Amino acid sequence: AQTVTQSQPEMSVQEAETVTLSCTYDTSESDYYLFWYKQPPSRQMILVIRQEAYKQQNATENRFSVNFQKAAKSFSLKISDSQLGDAAMYFCAYRSASWVIQGGSEKLVFGKGTKLTVNP
Amino acid sequence: AAGVIQSPRHLIKEKRETATLKCYPIPRHDTVYWYQQGPGQDPQFLISFYEKMQSDKGSIPDRFSAQQFSDYHSELNMSSLELGDSALYFCASSTPGQGGEQYFGPGTRLTVT
């Protein structure tokens, strides 16, 4: 079974600074997807960024970028120019790229989350 | 853009009662997922449906059942409610070829007293 580990329960950053959230995962599959979801105090789950394992290029979405190291099974999220609105719980998630009939699973497997505080 | 709709947003039930949660996926999304998030926990996968058939199953109690209807909306039925069922229940939807992304609804907060 796949597992996702976020080793930083809490992180803080000064407004306008850069912060990196860590995520490692364990899988025997070669093709999969990795995601970062943001959960603000409203508890809404918001997709931040997506990475496909077969792509070597790191995904980027505006101020958010990832450092995907497939061999190391590492998937960190970098937030540049941090804003007060970035304060939230961030979850790293894994999903198999294989359909269930192929032995995969469609479910998202989440890490325990990292609570990010942004200080003004 | 249209998002996933969940109803009700809040629900208070007593122990041993029954609850029904509804989910309306994003238009043209044919796959629905249910997740349970307890206080201070990460979301846990319960069950999913593709084209009205159950496609995957996680740690869903036998007291819970779910289905997807012809209009693709889904309902999660929860019977003999226990205090431990108090949680935020998310529905998410996706469509094949979209790169595995799942879009979440706002959640239904269930409180069992």
Interface residues (C-beta under 8 A of the other chain):
Chain A: Y33 F35 Y37 S42 R43 Q44 M45 I46 L47 R50 E52 F91 R95 A97 V100 S105 E106 K107 L108 V109 F110 G111 K112 G113
Chain B: T31 Y33 Y35 Q37 Q41 D42 P43 Q44 F45 S48 Y50 S55 D56 G58 L88 F90 A92 G99 G100 E101 Q102 Y103 F104 P106 G107 R109
